[in-house]
Amino acid sequence: MKKLMLLGALALTILAQPTFADEKPIKIGIEAAYPPFASKAADGSIVGFDYDIGNALCEEMKVKCTWVEQEFDGLIPALKVRKIDAILSSMSITDDRKKSVDFSNKYYNTPARLVMKAGTEVSANLVELKGKKIGVQRGSIHDRFATEVLTPLGAQIMPYSSQNEIYLDVAAGRLDGTLADATLLQDGFLNTDAGKGYAFAGPAFTDAKYFGDGIGIAVRKGDKADLDKINAAIVAIRANGKYKQIEDKYFNFDIYGE
């Protein structure tokens, strides 16, 4: 009888353990127009570094992920109205954004760069940008930097809803260049047929006032419970090799940074 009671108690304990299905799914917002970080495969599925990192983090946290596609400038509003629970979409950790959301620790860090016609000379003081049309993604840190720093120098800043639209207009000659994340520009444009004849121009931009302290995952203000779980999961996948496995799939350098 005691043995039966012990087995029964053990069975109840096992049943009581949380499982993937028992956990409330985390709805993660992402813009799938930012290769190699997030884009659409031929079958319509999302692929990319951000997507793989998000799935690895959810696996580590033992929760189910559901992905919600959203244009980049609508991600923070969607988070605030609880359409999503987190943003994992190459969002830079900046003081301005910290007023609206809380951020995890970084999960990667790269500088911003300009891409223009190969051979275009742009000095450190950027005076050569006067009169140039520079495309930026609306609502991004690059939009803010370009508006506040490049506009006073005489550059014409042209906001777009997605970086892919910018590439089309750069290739068609309707823009003189674009400002965005260096890795994004390398893999999403310069390494493609459309990017032939273009190259990085000018200095790398790393001013923390605009470009923050790396790329993090955003959650609603005060959501410490989820934030602690995400930070612990980032540490775990860095330690167990999963991060490196995903990194090597997309890059031949250390994207995490110092």
Secondary structure, DSSP 4 states (H G I P E B T S, - for coil): -HHHHHHHHHHHHHHHS--TTTSPPEEEEE-S-BTTTBEE-TTS-EESHHHHHHHHHHHHHT--EEEEE--GGGHHHHHHTTS-SEEEEEEE--HHHHTTEEE-S-SB---EEEEEETT----TT-GGGTT-EEEEETTSHHHHHIIIIIGGGT-EEEEES-HHHHHHHHHTTS-SEEEEEHHHHIIIIITSGGGTTEEEEEEEE--HHHHTTSEEEEEETT-HHHHHHHHHHHHHHHHSSHHHHHHHHH-SS-SS--
